[in-house]
Amino acid sequence: MPAASTDPVLARRAAIARAVAIGQRVGYGLFALSMPLFFYGLFTGYTSGLATAIVACLLVGSLILAPAIVFGYAVKAAERDEQGLGSGH
């Protein structure tokens, strides 16, 4: 199997995998941030700024996380296919 540095397909797949990992960390991090904000507002009262922050965390987290999950599955499927393992179904 050629090294990722010499095979452009493997290098591109590795770059996408790195972007996926960052996207998942940021997306899930924003979801995690929205939870304490929600409970803080629940116990202390919601302000318009707090509600905006919660909604922004959820929206931006979703916009980042959705493609990261899809591309993550694509990278894993390509790796399985390359190893001859098939789709697993």
C-alpha positions in Angstrom: 0.0 0.0 0.0 1.5 3.4 -1.0 2.2 6.0 1.7 -0.3 8.9 2.0 2.5 11.3 1.1 3.0 9.7 -2.3 -0.5 8.8 -3.3 -2.7 11.8 -3.9 -5.9 9.9 -3.2 -4.7 8.8 0.2 -3.3 12.3 1.0 -6.7 13.8 0.1 -8.5 11.3 2.2 -6.2 12.0 5.2 -6.9 15.7 4.8 -10.6 15.1 4.8 -10.3 12.9 7.8 -8.5 15.7 9.7 -11.1 18.2 8.7 -13.8 15.8 9.8 -12.2 15.4 13.2 -12.0 19.1 13.7 -15.6 19.6 12.5 -16.9 16.9 14.9 -15.0 18.4 17.8 -16.3 21.9 17.1 -19.9 20.8 16.4 -20.2 18.6 19.5 -18.4 21.3 21.5 -21.1 23.8 20.5 -23.8 21.3 21.4 -22.1 20.8 24.8 -21.9 24.6 25.3 -25.6 25.0 24.6 -26.6 22.6 27.4 -25.2 24.6 30.4 -26.4 27.8 28.8 -29.9 26.3 28.6 -29.9 25.1 32.3 -28.4 28.4 33.4 -31.4 30.2 31.7 -33.8 27.6 33.1 -32.8 28.4 36.7 -32.0 32.1 36.5 -34.4 33.3 33.7 -33.8 33.6 30.0 -32.7 36.9 28.5 -32.8 37.6 24.8 -29.0 37.4 24.6 -28.9 34.0 26.4 -31.6 32.6 24.1 -29.8 33.9 21.1 -26.5 32.3 22.3 -28.3 28.9 22.8 -29.9 29.0 19.4 -26.7 30.1 17.7 -24.8 27.3 19.4 -27.3 24.7 18.2 -27.6 26.1 14.6 -23.9 26.6 14.0 -23.1 23.2 15.7 -25.6 21.6 13.3 -24.3 23.3 10.3 -20.7 22.2 11.1 -21.5 18.7 12.4 -23.9 17.4 9.7 -21.3 17.5 6.9 -18.6 16.3 9.2 -20.6 13.2 10.1 -21.4 12.5 6.4 -17.8 12.9 5.3 -16.6 10.8 8.2 -18.8 7.9 7.1 -17.5 8.4 3.5 -13.8 8.2 4.7 -14.5 5.1 6.7 -16.4 3.5 3.8 -13.5 4.3 1.4 -11.0 2.7 3.8 -13.1 -0.4 4.2 -13.5 -0.7 0.4 -9.8 -0.3 -0.1 -9.2 -3.1 2.4 -11.7 -5.3 0.5 -14.1 -5.5 3.5 -17.2 -4.3 1.7 -20.0 -2.2 3.1 -20.6 -4.4 6.2 -24.2 -5.1 5.3 
